[in-house]
Structures are given as C-alpha cells and as structure tokens.
Amino acid sequence: MLSERFTQALIYATELHAQQVRKGSGVPYISHLLGVASIALEYGANEDEAIAALLHDAIEDQGGATTRAEICRRFGKNITAIVDGCTDADTIPKPPWRQRKEAYIAHIATASPSVLLVSAADKLYNARSILKDYRLMGESLWQRFQGGKVGTLWYYRAMTDAFNQTQTTAIVEELTRVVTEIENLVAIQ
C-alpha cells in the first residue's frame, strides 16, 4: 500500500511541474509523471520506486542541485539516488543532446534495479506516447524532438538494447515490443 509519503510526493511533483507541458502537445506534464508511476507500480514498484517515478524528472527539469537537496530532505537518500539515476543532466545549459543520451545509455549497465525499473517505466510511457502521436500526426511528430526522427528512433532502440543486456524483465519486453512497433510503423510510411 502507498502511504502519506506518496501523497506528499504527488503534491510536490504537481507543484514542481505546474507550469510544464509535454512537448508539442500542451498536455500538463503531471500526466507523464502519473503515467510513469502507474507503469512502475504495475510492474512491481515499491513505494520508494513509485515516489521516484513521480519525481524522476524533477532534478533534470526543475532546479538541479537545489531540487536534489529538497528531494533528499523530504524523501531520503534512497529516492534521491533513484531520481539521480534517471537524470541525464542537472546543469543549465544541458550538454548537447547526443552526448547526454549516449552517457545515459552507458550508465544503464551499472544502474540499480530500482533505477532500471523507473527508467524503463519512463521510456515505456514515452514510447507509447510516440506511437500514439505518430499514428495521429505522422512525420510531423519528429519536429518535437531534439534528435529528430533518426535520433529519436536510435535512442529508443539503444535504450531497449541496453535494458535487454542488463536484464530481460516483463517491462523491458513490453518496451521492446512498443519500440519495434514504432520502427515497423515508421518503416511502412
């Protein structure tokens, strides 16, 4: 069962990301955080992992070191470590896109099981969104992404491969299916 700590994390995440929307869609960003937490829970997350799922983008998108310190103060070192493991950059400006993504992919090989679960939940949520939006928008979808079509497809395949080399779990199998479906759909267009 989830305790008051989860509720407090949900409130904190909602406040942190209140002005943020999903790329190109205008959908409130909290929908992504709720979706990642939901997926993580569906694949066996404990409360710390579910809280980290709610906060997985907080350091990267909402304040860097200051936000890291606040997460640690409110929720402890374990949750902070999971969020750190899901963060590809905590500086402004962020390093170049490809450099960040390559470093993130490389770190998957040594990531903790908790980081792997939350990261896979994040990538699965995003891949499902890409698949849905591609069906609705077609090729114009890729304009949303810094990596464009080629970079985005490369990144999701590379993440899937990295997860599969580390551990093949039900969530990784589902991510692999969705990424393959995107690749197949894009190839026939």
N, CA and C atoms as an extended XYZ file, in Angstrom:
567
Properties=species:S:1:pos:R:3:atomname:S:1:resname:S:1:resid:I:1 pbc="F F F"
N         0.838       -1.190        0.000 N   MET     1
C         0.000        0.000        0.000 CA  MET     1
C         0.881        1.249        0.000 C   MET     1
N         0.334        2.300       -0.553 N   LEU     2
C         1.050        3.564       -0.592 CA  LEU     2
C         0.660        4.404        0.621 C   LEU     2
N         1.638        5.075        1.179 N   SER     3
C         1.413        5.845        2.396 CA  SER     3
C         1.293        7.342        2.096 C   SER     3
N         1.261        8.106        3.150 N   GLU     4
C         1.216        9.567        3.057 CA  GLU     4
C         2.440       10.113        2.317 C   GLU     4
N         3.573        9.393        2.375 N   ARG     5
C         4.776        9.837        1.656 CA  ARG     5
C         4.502        9.932        0.147 C   ARG     5
N         3.777        8.967       -0.397 N   PHE     6
C         3.437        9.003       -1.826 CA  PHE     6
C         2.556       10.215       -2.118 C   PHE     6
N         1.572       10.450       -1.261 N   THR     7
C         0.697       11.603       -1.440 CA  THR     7
C         1.505       12.893       -1.408 C   THR     7
N         2.441       12.996       -0.471 N   GLN     8
C         3.281       14.189       -0.386 CA  GLN     8
C         4.151       14.341       -1.636 C   GLN     8
N         4.652       13.237       -2.163 N   ALA     9
C         5.455       13.282       -3.390 CA  ALA     9
C         4.599       13.715       -4.581 C   ALA     9
N         3.369       13.246       -4.624 N   LEU    10
C         2.462       13.634       -5.700 CA  LEU    10
C         2.184       15.140       -5.654 C   LEU    10
N         1.942       15.649       -4.473 N   ILE    11
C         1.716       17.091       -4.315 CA  ILE    11
C         2.973       17.860       -4.725 C   ILE    11
N         4.121       17.420       -4.248 N   TYR    12
C         5.380       18.091       -4.563 CA  TYR    12
C         5.650       18.065       -6.068 C   TYR    12
N         5.460       16.921       -6.706 N   ALA    13
C         5.674       16.818       -8.155 CA  ALA    13
C         4.713       17.729       -8.911 C   ALA    13
N         3.469       17.775       -8.470 N   THR    14
C         2.474       18.639       -9.105 CA  THR    14
C         2.886       20.100       -9.002 C   THR    14
N         3.368       20.502       -7.835 N   GLU    15
C         3.818       21.886       -7.646 CA  GLU    15
C         5.059       22.183       -8.488 C   GLU    15
N         6.031       21.275       -8.470 N   LEU    16
C         7.267       21.492       -9.220 CA  LEU    16
C         7.023       21.665      -10.719 C   LEU    16
N         6.147       20.851      -11.272 N   HIS    17
C         5.932       20.811      -12.718 CA  HIS    17
C         4.663       21.554      -13.150 C   HIS    17
N         4.129       22.399      -12.283 N   ALA    18
C         2.838       23.049      -12.535 CA  ALA    18
C         2.790       23.836      -13.843 C   ALA    18
N         3.887       24.438      -14.234 N   GLN    19
C         3.909       25.261      -15.444 CA  GLN    19
C         4.462       24.521      -16.659 C   GLN    19
N         4.746       23.244      -16.515 N   GLN    20
C         5.381       22.474      -17.591 CA  GLN    20
C         4.332       21.668      -18.354 C   GLN    20
N         4.514       21.587      -19.681 N   VAL    21
C         3.625       20.780      -20.523 CA  VAL    21
C         4.467       19.802      -21.334 C   VAL    21
N         3.835       18.765      -21.850 N   ARG    22
C         4.506       17.785      -22.708 CA  ARG    22
C         4.865       18.431      -24.042 C   ARG    22
N         5.999       18.023      -24.590 N   LYS    23
C         6.498       18.577      -25.851 CA  LYS    23
C         5.439       18.541      -26.942 C   LYS    23
N         5.141       19.710      -27.477 N   GLY    24
C         4.291       19.804      -28.655 CA  GLY    24
C         2.825       19.515      -28.453 C   GLY    24
N         2.423       19.098      -27.259 N   SER    25
C         1.024       18.695      -27.097 CA  SER    25
C         0.223       19.632      -26.204 C   SER    25
N         0.885       20.347      -25.322 N   GLY    26
C         0.170       21.199      -24.379 CA  GLY    26
C        -0.456       20.453      -23.224 C   GLY    26
N        -0.268       19.140      -23.162 N   VAL    27
C        -0.820       18.327      -22.074 CA  VAL    27
C        -0.020       18.616      -20.800 C   VAL    27
N        -0.690       18.857      -19.677 N   PRO    28
C         0.036       19.116      -18.436 CA  PRO    28
C         1.049       17.999      -18.142 C   PRO    28
N         2.240       18.402      -17.733 N   TYR    29
C         3.338       17.449      -17.548 CA  TYR    29
C         3.039       16.410      -16.472 C   TYR    29
N         2.211       16.753      -15.517 N   ILE    30
C         1.890       15.800      -14.448 CA  ILE    30
C         1.310       14.508      -15.023 C   ILE    30
N         0.681       14.575      -16.197 N   SER    31
C         0.141       13.351      -16.807 CA  SER    31
C         1.260       12.338      -17.065 C   SER    31
N         2.417       12.826      -17.500 N   HIS    32
C         3.564       11.942      -17.731 CA  HIS    32
C         4.041       11.326      -16.416 C   HIS    32
N         4.156       12.127      -15.384 N   LEU    33
C         4.648       11.633      -14.099 CA  LEU    33
C         3.697       10.609      -13.495 C   LEU    33
N         2.403       10.865      -13.610 N   LEU    34
C         1.407        9.896      -13.139 CA  LEU    34
C         1.481        8.605      -13.947 C   LEU    34
N         1.647        8.740      -15.261 N   GLY    35
C         1.746        7.567      -16.117 CA  GLY    35
C         2.962        6.717      -15.810 C   GLY    35
N         4.102        7.358      -15.579 N   VAL    36
C         5.324        6.614      -15.253 CA  VAL    36
C         5.163        5.920      -13.903 C   VAL    36
N         4.591        6.616      -12.928 N   ALA    37
C         4.362        5.989      -11.619 CA  ALA    37
C         3.405        4.808      -11.752 C   ALA    37
N         2.368        4.971      -12.550 N   SER    38
C         1.406        3.890      -12.760 CA  SER    38
C         2.070        2.669      -13.389 C   SER    38
N         2.853        2.894      -14.431 N   ILE    39
C         3.550        1.780      -15.084 CA  ILE    39
C         4.510        1.109      -14.094 C   ILE    39
N         5.270        1.904      -13.370 N   ALA    40
C         6.215        1.329      -12.404 CA  ALA    40
C         5.473        0.462      -11.386 C   ALA    40
N         4.357        0.963      -10.869 N   LEU    41
C         3.571        0.181       -9.905 CA  LEU    41
C         3.030       -1.102      -10.539 C   LEU    41
N         2.567       -1.006      -11.775 N   GLU    42
C         2.042       -2.194      -12.459 CA  GLU    42
C         3.107       -3.269      -12.638 C   GLU    42
N         4.373       -2.845      -12.709 N   TYR    43
C         5.470       -3.795      -12.876 CA  TYR    43
C         6.215       -4.054      -11.568 C   TYR    43
N         5.553       -3.794      -10.431 N   GLY    44
C         6.078       -4.238       -9.146 CA  GLY    44
C         6.817       -3.225       -8.317 C   GLY    44
N         6.744       -1.950       -8.635 N   ALA    45
C         7.460       -0.937       -7.853 CA  ALA    45
C         7.010       -0.929       -6.399 C   ALA    45
N         7.976       -0.716       -5.519 N   ASN    46
C         7.649       -0.455       -4.120 CA  ASN    46
C         7.367        1.043       -3.965 C   ASN    46
N         7.068        1.468       -2.765 N   GLU    47
C         6.700        2.876       -2.586 CA  GLU    47
C         7.844        3.822       -2.939 C   GLU    47
N         9.071        3.512       -2.555 N   ASP    48
C        10.197        4.387       -2.899 CA  ASP    48
C        10.336        4.517       -4.410 C   ASP    48
N        10.200        3.419       -5.118 N   GLU    49
C        10.299        3.450       -6.581 CA  GLU    49
C         9.145        4.238       -7.194 C   GLU    49
N         7.953        4.101       -6.640 N   ALA    50
C         6.791        4.857       -7.143 CA  ALA    50
C         6.973        6.351       -6.897 C   ALA    50
N         7.511        6.708       -5.748 N   ILE    51
C         7.786        8.117       -5.459 CA  ILE    51
C         8.853        8.637       -6.410 C   ILE    51
N         9.900        7.854       -6.613 N   ALA    52
C        10.950        8.263       -7.552 CA  ALA    52
C        10.390        8.424       -8.961 C   ALA    52
N         9.426        7.587       -9.332 N   ALA    53
C         8.790        7.719      -10.643 CA  ALA    53
C         8.076        9.062      -10.761 C   ALA    53
N         7.419        9.492       -9.703 N   LEU    54
C         6.766       10.800       -9.714 CA  LEU    54
C         7.777       11.936       -9.834 C   LEU    54
N         8.961       11.722       -9.294 N   LEU    55
C         9.971       12.784       -9.215 CA  LEU    55
C        11.103       12.600      -10.216 C   LEU    55
N        10.997       11.630      -11.121 N   HIS    56
C        12.146       11.247      -11.943 CA  HIS    56
C        12.686       12.371      -12.825 C   HIS    56
N        11.885       13.361      -13.167 N   ASP    57
C        12.345       14.480      -13.996 CA  ASP    57
C        12.581       15.759      -13.196 C   ASP    57
N        12.403       15.708      -11.895 N   ALA    58
C        12.451       16.925      -11.082 CA  ALA    58
C        13.824       17.585      -11.087 C   ALA    58
N        14.879       16.813      -10.893 N   ILE    59
C        16.230       17.385      -10.863 CA  ILE    59
C        16.588       17.924      -12.238 C   ILE    59
N        16.301       17.133      -13.253 N   GLU    60
C        16.646       17.483      -14.635 CA  GLU    60
C        15.899       18.721      -15.129 C   GLU    60
N        14.629       18.832      -14.805 N   ASP    61
C        13.790       19.886      -15.382 CA  ASP    61
C        13.440       21.022      -14.429 C   ASP    61
N        13.598       20.816      -13.134 N   GLN    62
C        13.058       21.796      -12.180 CA  GLN    62
C        14.027       22.162      -11.062 C   GLN    62
N        15.270       22.463      -11.385 N   GLY    63
C        16.093       23.087      -10.355 CA  GLY    63
C        17.421       22.453      -10.021 C   GLY    63
N        17.789       21.362      -10.646 N   GLY    64
C        19.113       20.794      -10.450 CA  GLY    64
C        19.449       20.482       -9.000 C   GLY    64
N        20.606       20.973       -8.549 N   ALA    65
C        21.126       20.644       -7.214 CA  ALA    65
C        20.189       21.077       -6.091 C   ALA    65
N        19.529       22.211       -6.265 N   THR    66
C        18.595       22.692       -5.235 CA  THR    66
C        17.435       21.719       -5.073 C   THR    66
N        16.911       21.262       -6.187 N   THR    67
C        15.801       20.305       -6.135 CA  THR    67
C        16.280       18.959       -5.594 C   THR    67
N        17.486       18.535       -5.980 N   ARG    68
C        18.047       17.283       -5.437 CA  ARG    68
C        18.099       17.347       -3.906 C   ARG    68
N        18.593       18.452       -3.373 N   ALA    69
C        18.690       18.610       -1.920 CA  ALA    69
C        17.309       18.573       -1.267 C   ALA    69
N        16.325       19.174       -1.918 N   GLU    70
C        14.969       19.179       -1.357 CA  GLU    70
C        14.345       17.783       -1.403 C   GLU    70
N        14.574       17.052       -2.480 N   ILE    71
C        14.075       15.670       -2.550 CA  ILE    71
C        14.705       14.835       -1.443 C   ILE    71
N        15.995       15.009       -1.246 N   CYS    72
C        16.690       14.256       -0.195 CA  CYS    72
C        16.126       14.613        1.181 C   CYS    72
N        15.894       15.887        1.417 N   ARG    73
C        15.351       16.330        2.709 CA  ARG    73
C        13.956       15.758        2.948 C   ARG    73
N        13.120       15.795        1.917 N   ARG    74
C        11.733       15.352        2.070 CA  ARG    74
C        11.572       13.832        2.029 C   ARG    74
N        12.350       13.169        1.172 N   PHE    75
C        12.055       11.762        0.882 CA  PHE    75
C        13.217       10.803        1.117 C   PHE    75
N        14.393       11.318        1.412 N   GLY    76
C        15.508       10.468        1.787 CA  GLY    76
C        16.476       10.142        0.661 C   GLY    76
N        17.580        9.531        1.064 N   LYS    77
C        18.688        9.247        0.140 CA  LYS    77
C        18.336        8.193       -0.904 C   LYS    77
N        17.563        7.191       -0.543 N   ASN    78
C        17.237        6.127       -1.496 CA  ASN    78
C        16.450        6.675       -2.691 C   ASN    78
N        15.422        7.445       -2.424 N   ILE    79
C        14.626        8.024       -3.508 CA  ILE    79
C        15.475        8.995       -4.319 C   ILE    79
N        16.302        9.783       -3.645 N   THR    80
C        17.183       10.717       -4.350 CA  THR    80
C        18.120        9.963       -5.282 C   THR    80
N        18.659        8.843       -4.829 N   ALA    81
C        19.566        8.044       -5.672 CA  ALA    81
C        18.847        7.506       -6.906 C   ALA    81
N        17.603        7.096       -6.765 N   ILE    82
C        16.837        6.600       -7.912 CA  ILE    82
C        16.591        7.747       -8.900 C   ILE    82
N        16.177        8.894       -8.379 N   VAL    83
C        15.934       10.050       -9.249 CA  VAL    83
C        17.232       10.459       -9.949 C   VAL    83
N        18.327       10.480       -9.217 N   ASP    84
C        19.623       10.786       -9.835 CA  ASP    84
C        19.928        9.819      -10.977 C   ASP    84
N        19.625        8.545      -10.761 N   GLY    85
C        19.879        7.528      -11.778 CA  GLY    85
C        19.006        7.668      -13.013 C   GLY    85
N        17.934        8.435      -12.899 N   CYS    86
C        17.036        8.676      -14.029 CA  CYS    86
C        17.277       10.047      -14.668 C   CYS    86
N        18.271       10.767      -14.186 N   THR    87
C        18.559       12.121      -14.632 CA  THR    87
C        19.696       12.098      -15.642 C   THR    87
N        19.462       12.680      -16.824 N   ASP    88
C        20.546       12.689      -17.817 CA  ASP    88
C        21.355       13.976      -17.790 C   ASP    88
N        20.874       15.003      -17.113 N   ALA    89
C        21.634       16.244      -16.949 CA  ALA    89
C        21.014       17.046      -15.820 C   ALA    89
N        21.865       17.683      -15.030 N   ASP    90
C        21.344       18.517      -13.945 CA  ASP    90
C        21.938       19.920      -13.981 C   ASP    90
N        22.455       20.302      -15.149 N   THR    91
C        23.044       21.626      -15.306 CA  THR    91
C        22.305       22.403      -16.394 C   THR    91
N        22.422       23.719      -16.311 N   ILE    92
C        21.867       24.587      -17.356 CA  ILE    92
C        23.001       25.478      -17.834 C   ILE    92
N        23.291       25.485      -19.112 N   PRO    93
C        22.597       24.717      -20.139 CA  PRO    93
C        22.974       23.237      -20.067 C   PRO    93
N        22.084       22.410      -20.580 N   LYS    94
C        22.352       20.973      -20.638 CA  LYS    94
C        23.432       20.713      -21.682 C   LYS    94
N        24.208       19.646      -21.491 N   PRO    95
C        25.159       19.257      -22.539 CA  PRO    95
C        24.412       18.931      -23.836 C   PRO    95
N        25.122       18.844      -24.957 N   PRO    96
C        24.459       18.512      -26.225 CA  PRO    96
C        23.641       17.218      -26.124 C   PRO    96
N        22.547       17.188      -26.879 N   TRP    97
C        21.580       16.090      -26.806 CA  TRP    97
C        22.235       14.721      -26.967 C   TRP    97
N        22.974       14.504      -28.048 N   ARG    98
C        23.548       13.187      -28.319 CA  ARG    98
C        24.510       12.761      -27.202 C   ARG    98
N        25.315       13.674      -26.728 N   GLN    99
C        26.256       13.388      -25.640 CA  GLN    99
C        25.517       12.942      -24.382 C   GLN    99
N        24.440       13.651      -24.022 N   ARG   100
C        23.636       13.280      -22.851 CA  ARG   100
C        23.047       11.895      -23.010 C   ARG   100
N        22.486       11.624      -24.190 N   LYS   101
C        21.820       10.344      -24.418 CA  LYS   101
C        22.820        9.193      -24.407 C   LYS   101
N        23.980        9.374      -25.020 N   GLU   102
C        24.993        8.316      -25.007 CA  GLU   102
C        25.458        8.015      -23.586 C   GLU   102
N        25.661        9.049      -22.781 N   ALA   103
C        26.075        8.846      -21.387 CA  ALA   103
C        24.980        8.131      -20.595 C   ALA   103
N        23.727        8.496      -20.842 N   TYR   104
C        22.620        7.857      -20.126 CA  TYR   104
C        22.529        6.374      -20.506 C   TYR   104
N        22.637        6.080      -21.780 N   ILE   105
C        22.600        4.688      -22.233 CA  ILE   105
C        23.724        3.896      -21.574 C   ILE   105
N        24.928        4.456      -21.546 N   ALA   106
C        26.084        3.765      -20.972 CA  ALA   106
C        25.881        3.464      -19.486 C   ALA   106
N        25.198        4.332      -18.774 N   HIS   107
C        25.036        4.119      -17.327 CA  HIS   107
C        24.019        3.023      -16.991 C   HIS   107
N        23.213        2.628      -17.938 N   ILE   108
C        22.214        1.585      -17.690 CA  ILE   108
C        22.873        0.273      -17.256 C   ILE   108
N        24.033       -0.022      -17.797 N   ALA   109
C        24.726       -1.287      -17.481 CA  ALA   109
C        25.048       -1.429      -15.997 C   ALA   109
N        25.204       -0.324      -15.291 N   THR   110
C        25.567       -0.384      -13.868 CA  THR   110
C        24.478        0.177      -12.955 C   THR   110
N        23.327        0.475      -13.507 N   ALA   111
C        22.245        1.064      -12.713 CA  ALA   111
C        21.627        0.034      -11.773 C   ALA   111
N        21.110        0.518      -10.668 N   SER   112
C        20.447       -0.357       -9.691 CA  SER   112
C        19.134       -0.885      -10.269 C   SER   112
N        18.625       -1.981       -9.724 N   PRO   113
C        17.317       -2.478      -10.173 CA  PRO   113
C        16.209       -1.427      -10.056 C   PRO   113
N        16.259       -0.594       -9.039 N   SER   114
C        15.242        0.453       -8.878 CA  SER   114
C        15.335        1.481       -9.987 C   SER   114
N        16.554        1.903      -10.319 N   VAL   115
C        16.729        2.855      -11.420 CA  VAL   115
C        16.271        2.215      -12.724 C   VAL   115
N        16.621        0.951      -12.941 N   LEU   116
C        16.209        0.266      -14.170 CA  LEU   116
C        14.691        0.227      -14.300 C   LEU   116
N        13.995       -0.051      -13.210 N   LEU   117
C        12.534       -0.116      -13.244 CA  LEU   117
C        11.931        1.252      -13.572 C   LEU   117
N        12.353        2.282      -12.869 N   VAL   118
C        11.770        3.609      -13.085 CA  VAL   118
C        12.151        4.135      -14.472 C   VAL   118
N        13.389        3.932      -14.874 N   SER   119
C        13.815        4.379      -16.200 CA  SER   119
C        13.045        3.649      -17.299 C   SER   119
N        12.881        2.346      -17.152 N   ALA   120
C        12.123        1.580      -18.155 CA  ALA   120
C        10.666        2.037      -18.193 C   ALA   120
N        10.087        2.340      -17.034 N   ALA   121
C         8.712        2.844      -16.995 CA  ALA   121
C         8.614        4.185      -17.734 C   ALA   121
N         9.610        5.039      -17.540 N   ASP   122
C         9.653        6.330      -18.233 CA  ASP   122
C         9.759        6.123      -19.735 C   ASP   122
N        10.666        5.262      -20.162 N   LYS   123
C        10.852        5.030      -21.601 CA  LYS   123
C         9.625        4.359      -22.207 C   LYS   123
N         8.984        3.451      -21.474 N   LEU   124
C         7.780        2.799      -21.977 CA  LEU   124
C         6.652        3.818      -22.137 C   LEU   124
N         6.470        4.689      -21.153 N   TYR   125
C         5.438        5.721      -21.272 CA  TYR   125
C         5.705        6.579      -22.503 C   TYR   125
N         6.954        7.015      -22.657 N   ASN   126
C         7.304        7.875      -23.792 CA  ASN   126
C         7.138        7.157      -25.127 C   ASN   126
N         7.554        5.902      -25.189 N   ALA   127
C         7.421        5.144      -26.437 CA  ALA   127
C         5.949        4.965      -26.809 C   ALA   127
N         5.111        4.688      -25.828 N   ARG   128
C         3.674        4.576      -26.105 CA  ARG   128
C         3.118        5.905      -26.613 C   ARG   128
N         3.580        7.011      -26.038 N   SER   129
C         3.143        8.332      -26.490 CA  SER   129
C         3.592        8.604      -27.913 C   SER   129
N         4.830        8.238      -28.227 N   ILE   130
C         5.342        8.422      -29.589 CA  ILE   130
C         4.503        7.612      -30.570 C   ILE   130
N         4.219        6.375      -30.234 N   LEU   131
C         3.425        5.514      -31.105 CA  LEU   131
C         2.042        6.111      -31.345 C   LEU   131
N         1.385        6.527      -30.285 N   LYS   132
C         0.049        7.135      -30.402 CA  LYS   132
C         0.107        8.409      -31.244 C   LYS   132
N         1.053        9.267      -30.920 N   ASP   133
C         1.138       10.547      -31.627 CA  ASP   133
C         1.565       10.367      -33.084 C   ASP   133
N         2.412        9.400      -33.363 N   TYR   134
C         2.798        9.152      -34.754 CA  TYR   134
C         1.581        8.729      -35.579 C   TYR   134
N         0.741        7.904      -34.986 N   ARG   135
C        -0.476        7.485      -35.689 CA  ARG   135
C        -1.389        8.674      -35.977 C   ARG   135
N        -1.393        9.651      -35.076 N   LEU   136
C        -2.238       10.833      -35.244 CA  LEU   136
C        -1.613       11.893      -36.152 C   LEU   136
N        -0.294       12.073      -36.047 N   MET   137
C         0.364       13.202      -36.687 CA  MET   137
C         1.256       12.834      -37.864 C   MET   137
N         1.673       11.588      -37.926 N   GLY   138
C         2.596       11.197      -38.974 CA  GLY   138
C         3.976       11.806      -38.772 C   GLY   138
N         4.647       12.069      -39.870 N   GLU   139
C         6.035       12.513      -39.848 CA  GLU   139
C         6.257       13.843      -39.123 C   GLU   139
N         5.240       14.673      -39.032 N   SER   140
C         5.423       15.964      -38.353 CA  SER   140
C         5.746       15.788      -36.863 C   SER   140
N         5.456       14.619      -36.315 N   LEU   141
C         5.760       14.338      -34.910 CA  LEU   141
C         7.226       14.594      -34.587 C   LEU   141
N         8.116       14.221      -35.485 N   TRP   142
C         9.553       14.240      -35.189 CA  TRP   142
C        10.079       15.646      -34.961 C   TRP   142
N         9.344       16.653      -35.356 N   GLN   143
C         9.772       18.034      -35.132 CA  GLN   143
C         9.822       18.382      -33.642 C   GLN   143
N         9.106       17.640      -32.830 N   ARG   144
C         9.093       17.873      -31.379 CA  ARG   144
C        10.415       17.537      -30.710 C   ARG   144
N        11.179       16.654      -31.324 N   PHE   145
C        12.315       16.046      -30.647 CA  PHE   145
C        13.641       16.624      -31.111 C   PHE   145
N        14.523       16.918      -30.154 N   GLN   146
C        15.844       17.444      -30.483 CA  GLN   146
C        16.591       16.503      -31.418 C   GLN   146
N        16.414       15.213      -31.236 N   GLY   147
C        17.104       14.235      -32.073 CA  GLY   147
C        16.422       13.995      -33.409 C   GLY   147
N        15.271       14.626      -33.629 N   GLY   148
C        14.529       14.387      -34.861 CA  GLY   148
C        14.137       12.922      -34.979 C   GLY   148
N        13.726       12.527      -36.152 N   LYS   149
C        13.283       11.146      -36.390 CA  LYS   149
C        14.422       10.157      -36.178 C   LYS   149
N        15.535       10.389      -36.857 N   VAL   150
C        16.651        9.428      -36.806 CA  VAL   150
C        17.196        9.303      -35.387 C   VAL   150
N        17.426       10.431      -34.732 N   GLY   151
C        17.974       10.394      -33.380 CA  GLY   151
C        17.028        9.770      -32.369 C   GLY   151
N        15.765       10.090      -32.484 N   THR   152
C        14.779        9.547      -31.543 CA  THR   152
C        14.648        8.039      -31.708 C   THR   152
N        14.566        7.576      -32.953 N   LEU   153
C        14.493        6.130      -33.185 CA  LEU   153
C        15.763        5.436      -32.695 C   LEU   153
N        16.917        6.042      -32.964 N   TRP   154
C        18.191        5.483      -32.468 CA  TRP   154
C        18.158        5.374      -30.952 C   TRP   154
N        17.739        6.458      -30.271 N   TYR   155
C        17.764        6.485      -28.813 CA  TYR   155
C        16.879        5.399      -28.201 C   TYR   155
N        15.667        5.257      -28.685 N   TYR   156
C        14.770        4.258      -28.088 CA  TYR   156
C        15.242        2.837      -28.373 C   TYR   156
N        15.803        2.580      -29.539 N   ARG   157
C        16.359        1.249      -29.808 CA  ARG   157
C        17.584        1.007      -28.924 C   ARG   157
N        18.450        2.011      -28.790 N   ALA   158
C        19.648        1.863      -27.959 CA  ALA   158
C        19.272        1.647      -26.486 C   ALA   158
N        18.257        2.352      -26.012 N   MET   159
C        17.801        2.136      -24.631 CA  MET   159
C        17.251        0.726      -24.460 C   MET   159
N        16.454        0.288      -25.426 N   THR   160
C        15.900       -1.063      -25.367 CA  THR   160
C        17.018       -2.095      -25.339 C   THR   160
N        18.012       -1.918      -26.195 N   ASP   161
C        19.151       -2.843      -26.219 CA  ASP   161
C        19.909       -2.823      -24.897 C   ASP   161
N        20.109       -1.636      -24.330 N   ALA   162
C        20.827       -1.520      -23.049 CA  ALA   162
C        20.065       -2.221      -21.933 C   ALA   162
N        18.748       -2.019      -21.877 N   PHE   163
C        17.950       -2.716      -20.865 CA  PHE   163
C        18.030       -4.226      -21.053 C   PHE   163
N        17.912       -4.685      -22.290 N   ASN   164
C        17.954       -6.125      -22.559 CA  ASN   164
C        19.294       -6.736      -22.206 C   ASN   164
N        20.379       -5.991      -22.337 N   GLN   165
C        21.699       -6.503      -21.967 CA  GLN   165
C        21.869       -6.573      -20.454 C   GLN   165
N        21.125       -5.746      -19.740 N   THR   166
C        21.226       -5.706      -18.285 CA  THR   166
C        20.304       -6.744      -17.644 C   THR   166
N        19.071       -6.756      -18.080 N   GLN   167
C        18.089       -7.697      -17.542 CA  GLN   167
C        16.880       -7.733      -18.462 C   GLN   167
N        16.397       -8.905      -18.719 N   THR   168
C        15.166       -9.014      -19.501 CA  THR   168
C        14.041       -9.289      -18.513 C   THR   168
N        13.201       -8.286      -18.358 N   THR   169
C        12.059       -8.378      -17.456 CA  THR   169
C        10.798       -8.105      -18.272 C   THR   169
N         9.658       -8.280      -17.656 N   ALA   170
C         8.396       -8.057      -18.357 CA  ALA   170
C         8.291       -6.623      -18.881 C   ALA   170
N         8.742       -5.648      -18.105 N   ILE   171
C         8.657       -4.258      -18.559 CA  ILE   171
C         9.591       -4.013      -19.741 C   ILE   171
N        10.759       -4.614      -19.720 N   VAL   172
C        11.703       -4.466      -20.835 CA  VAL   172
C        11.157       -5.165      -22.077 C   VAL   172
N        10.527       -6.310      -21.900 N   GLU   173
C         9.905       -6.995      -23.035 CA  GLU   173
C         8.806       -6.130      -23.653 C   GLU   173
N         8.004       -5.478      -22.820 N   GLU   174
C         6.946       -4.605      -23.328 CA  GLU   174
C         7.542       -3.390      -24.036 C   GLU   174
N         8.571       -2.800      -23.467 N   LEU   175
C         9.246       -1.673      -24.114 CA  LEU   175
C         9.786       -2.099      -25.474 C   LEU   175
N        10.383       -3.265      -25.542 N   THR   176
C        10.918       -3.784      -26.806 CA  THR   176
C         9.813       -3.924      -27.848 C   THR   176
N         8.662       -4.448      -27.430 N   ARG   177
C         7.524       -4.597      -28.352 CA  ARG   177
C         7.062       -3.244      -28.891 C   ARG   177
N         6.950       -2.256      -28.009 N   VAL   178
C         6.454       -0.946      -28.433 CA  VAL   178
C         7.468       -0.260      -29.350 C   VAL   178
N         8.745       -0.320      -29.017 N   VAL   179
C         9.766        0.300      -29.865 CA  VAL   179
C         9.800       -0.378      -31.238 C   VAL   179
N         9.686       -1.693      -31.258 N   THR   180
C         9.643       -2.416      -32.531 CA  THR   180
C         8.416       -2.018      -33.339 C   THR   180
N         7.291       -1.835      -32.674 N   GLU   181
C         6.074       -1.403      -33.365 CA  GLU   181
C         6.259       -0.012      -33.981 C   GLU   181
N         6.902        0.887      -33.250 N   ILE   182
C         7.197        2.225      -33.810 CA  ILE   182
C         8.075        2.078      -35.049 C   ILE   182
N         9.144        1.308      -34.936 N   GLU   183
C        10.065        1.125      -36.063 CA  GLU   183
C         9.349        0.539      -37.280 C   GLU   183
N         8.499       -0.447      -37.047 N   ASN   184
C         7.774       -1.066      -38.141 CA  ASN   184
C         6.776       -0.094      -38.777 C   ASN   184
N         6.095        0.685      -37.960 N   LEU   185
C         5.124        1.644      -38.481 CA  LEU   185
C         5.829        2.739      -39.292 C   LEU   185
N         6.921        3.238      -38.780 N   VAL   186
C         7.672        4.288      -39.478 CA  VAL   186
C         8.223        3.754      -40.806 C   VAL   186
N         8.661        2.506      -40.798 N   ALA   187
C         9.258        1.916      -41.996 CA  ALA   187
C         8.249        1.773      -43.145 C   ALA   187
N         6.970        1.568      -42.832 N   ILE   188
C         5.992        1.373      -43.898 CA  ILE   188
C         5.348        2.669      -44.350 C   ILE   188
N         5.657        3.758      -43.700 N   GLN   189
C         5.087        5.054      -44.089 CA  GLN   189
C         5.872        5.657      -45.232 C   GLN   189
